[in-house]
Amino acid sequence: MSVTVRVPAKVNVQLAVGPLRPDGFHDLANVFLAVGLYDVVTVTPADELRVTCSGPDADKVPLDPSNLAARAALALAARHGREANVHIHIEKDIPVAGGMAGGSADGAAALVACDELWGTGASREDLLEICAELGSDVPFSLVGGTALGRGRGELLTPVETGGSFWWVFAVADGGLSTPAVYGECDRLRGDSFVPAPDPSPALMEALRAGDAVALAGAVSNDLQAAAVSLRPSLAETLTAGTEAGALAAMVSGSGPTTAFLVSDEAEAEKVAEALRASGTCRAVRVAAGPVPGATITVG
């Protein structure tokens, strides 16, 4: 018997970062949108916990207990007094270390898969609690759709979304460390006053209306300057997408993937082709969202 779960990537249509907290984290107003790029995680009974991975950049995925999928299995097993004796196989399609929550997605998927495989019957609240312990983005990977994340991003409120939005993603060479990007954000801010983060009313209304043009005028990412500071070549990719006709261009999360909002699928293909030809990125992907979170497909 095995259980397979499909789980989407995310883009942050708003990432408002508050001041540094005493615990080393930042309060966020983080508006997540799940998009149709997926990892697929399959869990099978085994003699011991084992993680394997295939797909683009699989060699960059840790296969030891630091992997969020492994940590999810261990956390659920510990709560139910059992051994986490499973083989977790991850089919990667979400960019690795790309600011699209690929690792978090795998953690959420493994949690759902193990719960189904073991018949632990965990409630949605229990699963979300474990997700929050694993990482700030993991709860959203479980839920999907569109949501506002408060706290570190783990306290979720669903956001009404009136339609589908088309995106083009430019994948950069290599990754960026999320802690390093937050550290650079703090460095760039220096001693300047940082207000408490709040969601943009204009952005929330654009999501409700399904209005891509209005959304383009409201998207923002407080980590973008830090990501570009650490990886200056991202500025060329952002310019290439804008010149190709994207409605909005931004770094996705902590980067280095860049995200381009477009009006429809035809425009997405046009912008994607221009980005491929620009030589400013390693790969280009097209996806729409919102889409559901971690979903069992076999099991």
Secondary structure, 3 states (H helix, E strand, C coil): CCEEEEEEEEEEEEEEEEEECCCCCEEEEEEEEEEEEEEEEEEEECCCCEEEEECCCHHHCCCCCCCHHHHHHHHHHHHCCCCCCEEEEEECCCCCCCCCCHHHHHHHHHHHHHHHHHCCCCCHHHHHHHHHHHCCCHHHHHHECEEEEECCCCEEEECCCCCCEEEEEEECCCCCCHHHHHHHHHHHHCCCCCCCCCCCHHHHHHHHHCCHHHHHCCCEECCHHHHHHHCCCHHHHHHHHHHCCCCEEEECCCCCCEEEEECCHHHHHHHHHHHHHHCCCCEEEEEEECCECCEEEEC
